Amino acid sequence: MTTNPAPKKPAAAKEESADILTETPTDVATHTAPAASPTAGKVTVTLAHHHTLDGASYPPGAQIQVTPDTAHSLRMQGYATHG
């Protein structure tokens, strides 16, 4: 049974690959995002039924602001309408 020897890289290729690994980016931009407001990304829904959310009770017809995911869940369960 014969085995194939691993291919050998030429010396120039070894030096080039070492240069690639040691290069550092010099033009990396830094960006600081502004602080989000407490209502950023929130949507308003109107409750169709009594609902308790985070320990607070809301009667039917109350308008509350929740995250889009929570709003979607409330709508799918029939607890809220687009508000």
N, C-alpha and C positions, 0 to 999 in steps of 0.2 A: 504494500500500500504506500502510495506516495502522497506527500503533503505539499501544498503550494506555499512557498515562503511569502511572508508579508511583503508587499511592495515597499521599496525604500524611496524616501523622498530625496531629491537632490539638495545639496547644501543651501542653495539659494532659496529654495522653498521654505526651508526651516527658518532662515533668517527673516523672511517676509512674514511668516505666520507669527513669529515672536513680536514683530513690530505691530501687528494688528492688535495683539493682546495688550500691549503696553500703551496704546494711544488712549488719551483721555479727551472727552468732548470739551471744547472750549467755548462753544456758543450755545450753552444750555440756558434757556430762558426760565426765569423764575416768575411764578404768578401766584399772587395771594388773592383768594376769592373774598369778596365783601361779606360781611356778616349777614346771615339771613334774618329777615324779620320774623316775628313769631307767627305771622299768618302766611308766610311764603309757602306756596305749594298746597295750600288748603282750599277746599271747595265747600260751598254752602249747600246743605241739603235740608229739606223740610221733612220732618218726621211724620209718618202716617199713623204710627202707633206709639204708645208709651214706651220709652226706652231708657235704660240706665247705661251710662257710658262713663268710665273712670270714676265711679262712685257718685255721680250726679244723675238725678232723675230728670227726664225731659218729657213733658206731656205731648200728646199729638198736636201737630201744627207748629211745634217749636222749630226754629231754624238754628242749626248748629254748623260749626265749621270743623271739618275732619279732613284727614288725608285722602287723596284720591282712592287708595286701596280700600280704606274703611268705607268710603262713600259707595264704592262699587259693591262691597259686601252687603251693606245696608239695603241698597236698591234690589239686589238679587234676592234677598230674604223678605222683601216687601215692607221693610221698616221705613224706607225713605223714598222721596221723589226728588226729581231735579229741583233745586231750589233757587 
